[in-house]
Amino acid sequence: MKQDAIHTEIARQVRASKSSFYWAMRLQDLPRRQALFALYAFAHAIDDIVDGEEATAVKRATLENWRSWFSHGGTIDGYESLSIGLAEVIDRFTLPQEPFLALIAGMESDASGPIVAPTWTALETYCGQVAGAVGELCLSIWGWRGDTANSFASATGEALQLTNILRDISEDAKAGRLYIPEEALSTASIDTRLPAKVLADRNFPRACDPVFRRADQRFADAQAMWPINAERTLRPAWIMLRSYEALFRKVRDAGVQPDGKRVRLSKIEKLFHFLAAYLSCP
């Protein structure tokens, strides 16, 4: 299969996933669009591995196949088009391997069993692996690299992942997961670590307060790192940061939702915040 056909297939898969970021990626120039689609498809693929019905050993073996691929190349059974397309954009943009391997490590944490009440340090590491690493790769595609870029990716990734954690508390608890830190639960005098019982505890909103504060601080940290006179190619990073901050504020205003309600931005809200972020980009 030719490269153009491979990238067309990857784009089809991304669109079929109904990602809220599809059209933002679609508006990029062709080389960056293909790179972002391949990156998204890879992240989506390994996330599906973790959420699949296979045994833990099978999940870990498949993730290990991907890890080995970054050293040896070739193709992976079941992911032929993705592995070929991803290899091409890694070479085209000289993307570093480390963030990809960090993302796989983060997925392994979930594949090994439900994460329940990690320490703050472990949670920060996890956020860096599953979100900050993706941000670092996106910034590389958009042309921003170096220590400040990596720090921005780390802050943004943590802010976005904490937003997801706070928004998806009920859904995660049903799957036996609980990402609220051990220290926050102890401070709130919650003794149990069974996710459903933690959510039912009257002190649970108090345990979530430091997570809200941490996310708010990381959004502020990221904005403070934004480069003066940033290249126009970086504008998608700013739009994503500010748009997700709008979702975070809606989640915060709604408060903890242990009853299964999932806070979302409406289509009109998404469009409004997208345009606001686009126009406010320094």
C-alpha positions in Angstrom: 0.0 0.0 0.0 1.4 3.4 -1.0 2.0 6.1 1.7 -0.8 8.3 0.5 -3.3 5.4 0.7 -2.0 4.5 4.2 -2.4 8.1 5.5 -5.9 8.2 4.0 -6.8 5.0 5.9 -5.4 6.4 9.1 -7.5 9.6 8.6 -10.6 7.4 8.0 -9.9 5.6 11.3 -9.5 8.9 13.2 -12.7 10.3 11.8 -14.6 7.1 12.7 -13.4 7.5 16.3 -15.5 10.7 16.5 -12.7 12.6 18.2 -13.6 16.1 19.3 -10.2 17.1 18.0 -10.8 15.8 14.5 -11.6 19.0 12.8 -8.9 20.9 14.6 -6.4 18.4 13.2 -8.1 18.4 9.8 -7.4 22.2 9.5 -3.6 21.7 9.6 -1.5 21.7 6.5 -1.1 18.2 4.9 2.2 17.1 6.5 1.2 18.1 10.0 -2.3 16.8 9.6 -1.0 13.4 8.6 1.4 13.4 11.5 -1.3 14.4 14.1 -3.7 11.8 12.7 -1.0 9.1 13.0 -0.2 10.2 16.5 -3.8 10.2 17.5 -4.4 6.8 15.9 -1.5 5.4 17.8 -2.7 6.8 21.2 -6.2 5.6 20.5 -5.0 2.1 19.5 -3.0 1.5 22.7 -5.9 2.9 24.8 -8.2 0.4 23.1 -5.8 -2.3 24.0 -6.0 -1.4 27.7 -9.8 -1.1 27.6 -10.3 -4.4 25.7 -11.6 -7.7 27.0 -8.3 -9.6 26.6 -6.4 -11.0 29.5 -3.9 -8.8 31.2 -1.0 -10.9 29.8 -2.3 -10.4 26.3 -2.6 -6.7 26.7 0.9 -6.4 28.1 2.3 -8.5 25.3 0.6 -6.3 22.7 2.0 -3.2 24.4 5.4 -4.8 24.5 5.2 -5.5 20.8 4.7 -1.7 20.2 7.6 -1.0 22.5 9.9 -3.3 20.6 8.7 -1.8 17.3 10.3 1.5 18.2 13.6 -0.2 18.4 13.3 -2.7 15.5 10.7 -1.2 13.1 8.7 -3.3 10.7 5.0 -3.8 11.0 2.7 -5.1 13.8 0.0 -7.7 13.1 -3.3 -5.9 13.2 -1.7 -2.5 12.9 0.0 -2.7 9.6 -1.2 0.6 8.2 -0.7 2.5 11.4 2.8 1.2 12.0 3.9 2.1 8.4 2.3 5.5 8.6 3.6 6.3 12.0 7.1 5.3 11.0 6.9 7.7 8.1 5.8 10.7 10.2 8.4 9.9 12.9 11.1 10.1 10.2 9.6 13.2 8.5 9.4 15.2 11.7 12.3 13.5 13.5 10.1 12.8 16.5 11.8 11.5 19.7 11.1 8.0 20.8 11.0 8.8 24.6 7.5 10.3 24.6 6.1 7.3 22.7 7.7 4.9 25.2 6.4 7.0 28.1 2.8 6.8 26.7 3.2 3.0 26.5 4.4 2.9 30.1 1.4 4.8 31.2 -0.9 2.5 29.4 0.8 -0.5 31.1 -0.1 1.0 34.4 -3.8 0.8 33.5 -3.4 -2.6 31.9 -1.8 -4.1 35.0 -5.0 -3.5 37.0 -7.3 -0.6 38.0 -5.3 2.3 39.5 -6.8 3.1 42.9 -5.7 6.1 45.0 -2.2 6.6 43.7 0.1 8.9 45.6 0.5 12.5 44.3 3.9 11.6 42.9 2.5 8.5 41.1 -0.4 10.5 39.7 1.9 13.2 38.4 4.1 10.6 36.7 1.0 9.0 35.2 -0.3 12.3 33.8 3.1 13.0 32.3 3.0 9.6 30.6 -0.5 9.5 29.2 -1.0 13.2 28.4 2.3 15.2 28.7 4.1 12.8 26.3 1.4 13.3 23.7 1.7 17.1 24.1 5.5 16.9 23.7 5.0 15.1 20.4 2.4 17.5 19.2 4.6 20.5 20.0 7.5 18.8 18.1 5.2 18.5 15.0 4.2 22.1 15.4 7.9 23.2 15.6 8.4 23.9 19.3 11.1 21.9 21.1 13.4 22.2 24.1 13.1 22.5 27.9 10.4 25.2 27.9 8.3 23.3 25.3 8.6 20.1 27.4 7.6 22.0 30.6 4.6 23.5 28.8 3.6 20.0 27.5 3.9 18.7 31.1 1.8 21.4 32.6 -0.8 21.3 29.9 -0.9 17.5 29.9 -1.4 17.4 33.7 -4.1 20.0 33.6 -6.0 18.2 30.8 -5.7 14.8 32.5 -6.8 16.0 35.9 -9.8 17.6 34.1 -10.6 14.2 32.6 -10.2 12.5 36.0 -12.5 15.0 37.7 -15.1 14.7 34.9 -15.0 10.9 34.7 -15.0 10.0 38.4 -18.3 8.0 38.2 -17.3 6.2 35.0 -13.9 5.3 36.4 -15.4 4.0 39.7 -17.7 1.7 37.8 -14.5 0.2 36.2 -12.9 -0.1 39.6 -10.6 2.9 39.1 -10.0 5.9 41.4 -7.4 8.5 40.5 -8.0 10.8 43.5 -4.7 10.7 45.4 -4.2 8.7 48.6 -3.0 11.9 50.4 -6.2 13.7 49.5 -8.4 10.9 50.7 -6.6 10.6 54.0 -6.8 14.4 54.6 -10.5 14.2 54.0 -10.8 11.3 56.6 -11.9 8.7 54.0 -10.8 5.3 55.2 -12.1 3.0 52.5 -10.3 2.7 49.1 -13.2 0.9 47.4 -14.1 3.3 44.5 -17.8 3.1 44.9 -17.7 3.6 48.6 -15.3 6.4 48.3 -17.7 8.3 46.0 -20.5 7.7 48.5 -18.6 9.2 51.4 -19.9 12.6 52.4 -16.3 13.9 52.6 -15.5 12.9 49.0 -16.0 16.5 47.6 -13.4 17.7 50.1 -11.0 15.1 48.8 -11.4 16.4 45.3 -10.7 20.0 46.3 -6.9 19.7 46.1 -7.2 18.1 42.6 -9.3 21.0 41.4 -6.6 23.4 42.8 -3.8 21.5 41.2 -5.5 21.5 37.8 -6.2 25.2 38.1 -2.6 25.9 38.9 -1.3 23.8 36.0 -3.5 25.7 33.5 -2.0 28.9 34.9 1.5 27.4 34.7 1.1 26.5 31.1 -0.2 29.9 30.1 2.7 31.6 31.8 5.1 29.5 29.7 3.5 30.5 26.4 6.2 32.1 24.2 5.9 35.7 23.3 5.4 36.1 19.5 4.8 32.4 19.1 4.8 31.0 15.6 1.4 30.6 14.0 1.9 26.9 13.7 1.7 26.7 17.5 -1.8 28.2 17.6 -3.5 24.8 18.0 -1.7 24.2 21.3 -3.1 27.5 22.7 -6.6 26.7 21.4 -6.5 23.3 23.0 -5.3 24.7 26.3 -7.9 27.4 26.6 -10.7 25.3 25.3 -10.0 22.6 27.8 -9.7 25.2 30.5 -13.3 26.2 29.7 -14.3 22.5 30.2 -12.4 22.4 33.5 -14.2 25.5 34.7 -17.6 24.0 33.8 -16.6 20.8 35.6 -15.5 22.8 38.7 -18.7 24.9 38.7 -20.8 21.7 38.5 -18.9 20.2 41.4 -18.2 16.5 41.9 -20.6 14.3 40.0 -20.6 10.8 41.7 -24.0 10.0 40.3 -22.9 9.4 36.7 -23.6 12.8 35.2 -20.8 13.7 32.8 -20.2 17.4 32.2 -19.7 18.4 28.6 -19.4 21.5 26.5 -22.3 22.0 24.1 -21.5 22.5 20.4 -22.2 26.2 20.8 -19.9 26.4 23.8 -17.2 24.5 22.0 -17.4 26.9 19.0 -17.5 30.0 21.3 -14.4 28.9 23.3 -12.6 27.8 20.1 -13.1 31.2 18.5 -12.3 33.0 21.8 -9.0 31.1 22.1 -8.1 31.6 18.4 -8.6 35.4 18.7 -6.8 35.6 22.1 -3.7 33.7 21.0 -0.7 36.0 21.9 
